[in-house]
Amino acid sequence: MQAVQRAGVACGWKALQVFVGCMFFVILNTLWAIASVHRIFVKPAALKRCRPSSLAATAAAAAAASAVPASGTGTGLKQAADKQNGGPIIIRAVATSTEAVRPIMVHNDSAKGHESLAWKLVGPYMKLYGRNAIANSQLFNPEFIHFYVPGMGSLPYIVADIYSRVIVSVIGDPLAHRSNWRTISEMFVKEFPGTYFYHASKEYAQVLHDIGYYINDVGAETTLQVQQWTYSSKTRTVRAAARAARESGVRIRELQPHEFDDEMRRKLQYEVSEDWLQKKAVAERVLRVFVRNVDYENMQLANGVRVFVAEAHHPAHAPPAVVDPVLQGLPANVKPPKPPRNKSRSSLAGAASGGLSRSNSVLTRASSIASQLSVLASLTGLASGSQPNLPAAAAAAAAGKGSSNSLSSEASLPSELTAAAAKETSTSPFAAAGAAAAAAAAAAAAASVPEEQEEPAEPAAPELVGFVLLDPLWQDNEEVGYVSSICRMKRTAHQGTLKLLYEDIISKLRSEGRRELAFGFAPFFNVRDDVFGRLVHWIRWTNLYFYHCANNLYAFQNLAFSKIRYGAGVDGDAFRDPNVKMTHIYMATKSPLPGMEVLDLYVLCMYVGFMAEMFDTLLKLVGARKGGANLGSGETCE
């Protein structure tokens, strides 16, 4: 009866999934048709306004690049003066009205990196106010445009032109002092009235709420306090996986700038990243905007970016592993237990067989089986009425005893008795059967043992199986921590490789005195809308549906689990481990009604990589195509 009930529930759930997916598909296509007709008559002005600024404005922006902001408070526009001879930067206010300065649209140039105009203009503001995990993406990703106000800061945004809709969305907090957040936001809304705001912190969401926007929770970020965090009973599975990877020969090291040659670039991009992409839920669109763009031709290792790589060695030749006792939960003056000594398969087999090699051990067992079968054959002849073949039995027993002790030991019977046993055995009617059975048993014993893998004579070159890219977190021109912007692992790597990578990274950052390690954004995770009174209910229901029922679209649950496992579980609105912080991320919209905003938000999700084309999304929602929940082994990262 229970089986019938479970089957009925499963069928009902499947029917609900099909219904929701079909309705979603019909609504989106209807809105797409309306948007297409509307665009025929009304050309979007946002595309023209989002074009790069003129050469004159760009030249003025380059001249303003020397206007470095200060960390002090105050309102209005500011500029820097007198920074000659390495002296302190002196700030003075030059205007209090936003009408005095026209904002400049500055596009990112990811190929130039720190040498681009965007870095020269916005970089100083990022080092002062780039406290959030997405700040580096705002300056590295080519899809970002900066609404730059000289002396005040920048408001990063993107423009998505899909399905006849042009969506302008601000991503992240302003790279400006908090006292200027409202001013620069109002300037931007005046330029782009239909703006959406995404990935806003609680503080910035409050500013948007005050100017009339509806606020919804869209997920959370996970930040680990490096100096306080250690393994606990709640994170023992992470520690066990890291230990298993270490014992299998995986070792971690930081990649230095001089090591980044063409061969290393090829390994990172093609052997690791391309292999990792094969298990992505949305294979045709890699997650962007919220994930930092990687230019393998210019990794910016000399400008604060750090790369840690995992290399798989043969267990017999792996370099010694260094384990942080404090991270393992031990006192600082207590050394962790030494890991078991790495041994090759042949040496382990030899130790198990009393010092003999694997092949000799097999022959020993086969000889013993043959002698026992000979004894059985002689006894069977006795039971059938034939003469007792005692010499053969004695010889077989002696041979079995000798072989069970050592291959080098001889039978203790006299030579005459041995010869008589051999002669008598050859006349026994069961001798042929016993010999055949002994040969078959020996062959079966030899076949049951796997083929021996010899230990390599010389250490082979280690295999690159994973890497993690770290970007600095800035506050008041100080690197207070790092954000894990990119993590990649080969599908054939040990499943504990990433956990061992992060264990070594945490230990390294702890020794350097860093404070935080951020794991990035987990979309639609632990959505809670009890902070702001004004929210859009249909967006809240959509976010909950995507996380709990549409994991097939982009493995939202897998992505969240890979980031929050270090928090020892979730208890309400926080992690159980007080040394791991959960930071909620919000979005802001102007209208609460589900009109063209439904298509706009789908376009935004498609642009950032959460979803694919409409028909592909339909197939995944109804379960007709595999996606993120069915790919990989649950070790999902970005």
TORFI-174465 format. One record per residue (C-alpha): residue in three letters; x, y, z. Coordinates in steps of 0.1 Angstrom, whole numbers, plus 5000, padded with zeros to 4 digits. Example, Ala and Ser with C-alpha at 12.3 -4.5 7.8 and 13.67 -1.06 7.14 Angstrom:
residues 2
Ala512349555078Ser513749895071
//
This chain:
residues 638
Met500050005000Gln502850245009Ala504550164975Val501350264957Gln501150584977Arg504750674969Ala504150604932Gly501050824933Val503051114949Ala505851074924Cys503351084895Gly501651384909Trp504951564914Lys506051484879Ala502751614865Leu503151944885Gln506651984871Val505451934835Phe502552184841Val504852454856Gly507452414829Cys504852434801Met503152744816Phe506552904821Phe507352834784Val504052974772Ile504253294793Leu507853364782Asn507053314745Thr503953544748Leu506053814764Trp508753774738Ala506153824710Ile504954144726Ala508454274731Ser509254194695Val506354394682His507154684706Arg510754704695Ile509754744659Phe508255084667Val510355184697Lys514155164695Pro515755114729Ala517655434739Ala519655244765Leu521855094738Lys522955434725Arg523555564760Cys525655264769Arg528155304741Pro531655404751Ser532155764757Ser533655994730Leu537356044726Ala537156384743Ala535356234773Thr537755944774Ala540756184774Ala539156384802Ala538656064821Ala542355964816Ala543356304830Ala541056254860Ala542755914867Ser545156104890Ala542256204911Val542655934938Pro539755914963Ala540255925000Ser538755705027Gly537355995046Thr533756085048Gly531956375032Thr529556445004Gly529856594970Leu532656554945Lys536256524955Gln539656534938Ala543156464949Ala545856714950Asp549556724958Lys550856374960Gln554356464950Asn557556324966Gly555656034980Gly553756255005Pro550256195018Ile547356244994Ile545456565003Ile541756574996Arg539656884991Ala536056914981Val535557094948Ala531757064942Thr528656964961Ser526256954932Thr526056654908Glu525156894879Ala528757014878Val530156684865Arg528856464837Pro529356084843Ile531555884819Met530755534806Val533955334808His534154974795Asn536354704809Asp539254584788Ser540054234803Ala542954184779Lys544854484794Gly544054404830His545654644854Glu546854854824Ser543254934812Leu541555264816Ala538955114838Trp541555004863Lys543355334862Leu540055524869Val538155284891Gly540955074906Pro541755324934Tyr538055324945Met538054944944Lys541054924968Leu539255164991Tyr535655024990Gly535954684972Arg534954485003Asn532454264986Ala533353934969Ile532354054934Ala534454374934Asn537254214913Ser534854074888Gln533554424883Leu536954524869Phe538054194852Asn534954084834Pro534554234799Glu530754254802Phe530854524828Ile530554894821His531355164847Phe529155464854Tyr532155664865Val531655994883Pro535156164887Gly535856224924Met532956024936Gly533355664923Ser531755414900Leu528555214897Pro529254894877Tyr526454774854Ile525754534825Val523554554794Ala521754244781Asp520154244747Ile518253914743Tyr514753834731Ser514054184720Arg514654324754Val517454554765Ile518054504802Val520254744822Ser521154604856Val523554734882Ile525554454897Gly527054484932Asp527554774955Pro528855114943Leu532655144944Ala532255464964His532055594999Arg528655505015Ser527755865020Asn527755884981Trp525755574975Arg522355744972Thr523656024951Ile525355814925Ser522355574924Glu519955854917Met522155984890Phe522155644874Val518355594876Lys517955934860Glu520055814831Phe518455464829Pro514955474844Gly514155104840Thr517154984859Tyr517354664879Phe519754624908Tyr521154284915His523754144940Ala523254424964Ser524354405001Lys521954465029Glu523254815034Tyr522954914997Ala519554744996Gln518354975023Val519455275003Leu517455144973His514555074995Asp514555435007Ile514355564971Gly511255354963Tyr512455014952Tyr511054674961Ile513654444977Asn513954064974Asp516453824988Val518253624960Gly520753414978Ala523753435002Glu527553445003Thr529753245026Thr532753405043Leu535153205065Gln537053385093Val540553245087Gln542153315121Gln539453145141Trp538152865119Thr539252505125Tyr537952165117Ser535252035141Ser533051725145Lys530551885121Thr533151925093Arg534951585098Thr533851465064Val535751765048Arg538851675069Ala538651305060Ala538351385023Ala541351625024Arg543351365043Ala542451095018Ala543551314989Arg546851385007Glu547551015013Ser546850944977Gly549751164966Val548051504960Arg550151804970Ile549352174969Arg551652464960Glu551252824951Leu552052914915Gln554753184912Pro554653444883His557853304867Glu556352954865Phe553453064844Asp554752964810Asp552952834779Glu552952474792Met551352584825Arg548852794807Arg547852494785Lys547352274815Leu545252524834Gln543052614804Tyr542652284785Glu543551994808Val541652124838Ser539152394829Glu537952234796Asp537551904814Trp535552074842Leu533252234817Gln532051894804Lys530051844836Lys528352184836Ala524552204837Val524452484812Ala527252364788Glu526652634762Arg526852924787Val529452944814Leu528353134845Arg529653494841Val529053834857Phe528953674892Val532053474884Arg535353634876Asn536553614840Val539953434836Asp542353554809Tyr544953274807Glu547253484787Asn547453744815Met546653604849Gln547853914867Leu549853714892Ala552154014898Asn549154234909Gly547754054939Val546053764921Arg547153424935Val546853074920Phe547152754940Val547552424921Ala546952064931Glu549351814916Ala548951434918His552151244925His552750864927Pro552250784964Ala555750634966His557350954954Ala555151224968Pro556951504986Pro556451525024Ala553051675033Val552951975058Val549851965080Asp548752265101Pro548052135137Val545852435146Leu543652385116Gln543252025125Gly541852135159Leu545052055179Pro546952295202Ala549752485185Asn552452295204Val551051945195Lys552151795163Pro549451615142Pro549851235138Lys552151135109Pro550251005079Pro550950635070Arg554050585050Asn553350565013Lys554050224999Ser553750074964Arg551249794958Ser554049534954Ser555649624987Leu552349615005Ala551649274990Gly555049144999Ala554549255035Ala551249075036Ser552848745024Gly555748745048Gly558248945028Leu557648754995Ser556548924963Arg552948894950Ser553848634923Asn555748404948Ser552848424972Val550448304945Leu552748004937Thr552847914974Arg549047914977Ala548747714944Ser551247444956Ser549447414989Ile546047364971Ala547547104948Ser548946904978Gln545646904996Leu543846784965Ser546346494961Val545646394997Leu541946404990Ala542346194959Ser544245914978Leu541545915005Thr538845894979Gly540545584965Leu540545424999Ala536845495004Ser536045334970Gly537645004980Ser541045034964Gln544344984982Pro545345265005Asn547845484989Leu549545585021Pro552945685006Ala551245924983Ala549246075011Ala552246105033Ala554246275005Ala551446514997Ala551046605033Ala554746665037Ala554846875006Gly551847085018Lys553447135051Gly556747245036Ser555147485011Ser552947645038Asn555947745057Ser558347865030Leu559147804994Ser562747735003Ser561947455028Glu562147095016Ala560046795025Ser561346615055Leu560546255042Pro563346025033Ser564245994996Glu563145634995Leu559745715009Thr559346004984Ala560245784954Ala557845514966Ala555145774970Ala555645894935Lys555545544921Glu552445444940Thr550745774931Ser551245724894Thr549345394896Ser546345534914Pro543145574893Phe542545914909Ala545946054902Ala545046204869Ala541946364883Gly543846504913Ala546546654891Ala543946814868Ala542046954898Ala545347084912Ala546247254880Ala542847414877Ala542947544912Ala546447694907Ala545247864875Ala542148004893Ala544348134922Ala546648304898Ala543848464878Ser542148594909Val545048814918Pro545149154899Glu548049224877Glu550949374896Gln551749734890Glu555449794895Glu556650104912Pro558250344888Ala562050344890Glu562150724888Pro559650984900Ala557251074871Ala556151434865Pro553151514886Glu549751564870Leu547951894874Val544451804886Gly542952124900Phe543552484909Val541952774928Leu542353144919Leu542153394947Asp541453774943Pro542154014971Leu539454174993Trp540254534998Gln539454785025Asp541155125030Asn543955015006Glu544654705027Glu544254345016Val542054205044Gly541453865028Tyr540753684996Val537853564976Ser537853224959Ser536953354924Ile537653034904Cys538052674914Arg538452394889Met539052014892Lys539551744867Arg536851474867Thr539451204871Ala541051374902His540651244937Gln537351364951Gly539051534981Thr541351744959Leu539352074963Lys539052025000Leu542751975003Leu543352284982Tyr541252495005Glu542852345036Asp546252445024Ile544952795014Ile543352855048Ser546652745065Lys548652985042Leu546353285048Arg546353215085Ser550153235086Glu550053555067Gly547653725091Arg544753755066Arg541253775081Glu538753635056Leu538253385028Ala535053435008Phe533553154988Gly531353364966Phe527653374957Ala525153084960Pro522053184940Phe518553134957Phe520152974988Asn518353025021Val516053305008Arg514553505036Asp512353815030Asp511753925066Val514154225066Phe512454465042Gly508654515043Arg508254595007Leu508954294984Val507654134952His505953814961Trp506053644927Ile509853694926Arg510053534960Trp508053234949Thr510153204917Asn513353204937Leu512052934961Tyr510952724931Phe514252754913Tyr516252644944His513952364956Cys512352234924Ala514552334895Asn517952214906Asn518152054871Leu518652404856Tyr521952494872Ala522552264902Phe521752554926Gln521752314956Asn525052154947Leu526652494943Ala525352604977Phe526452284994Ser529952314980Lys530252654997Ile528452605030Arg529852275041Tyr532552465060Gly529852625081Ala528852295098Gly525252325086Val522652595087Asp520552695117Gly517952945106Asp519653255093Ala523253165102Phe525752885101Arg526252665132Asp529952745132Pro530153115144Asn533453155125Val531653125091Lys529453425082Met526453415060Thr525753745040His522453775022Ile522353924987Tyr519454124974Met517854254942Ala515754564937Thr512954624912Lys510654924906Ser507354744898Pro505654464919Leu503454344891Pro504454034869Gly504354204835Met507254234812Glu509454204843Val509053824840Leu510853824806Asp513354074819Leu514353864848Tyr514553554826Val516853754802Leu519053854831Cys519253494844Met520053374809Tyr522753644804Val524553554836Gly524453184828Phe521853044852Met519652924823Ala519852844786Glu517452904757Met513752884764Phe513252534748Asp516252394766Thr514952534799Leu511552374792Leu513152034787Lys515152064819Leu512152174839Val510051874828Gly512951634833Ala513451544796Arg517051664796Lys519751614822Gly521151924839Gly523152024869Ala521551774894Asn522651484872Leu526151584862Gly529351544881Ser529651404916Gly528251684936Glu531651864939Thr530452184921Cys532352504921Glu532852814901
//
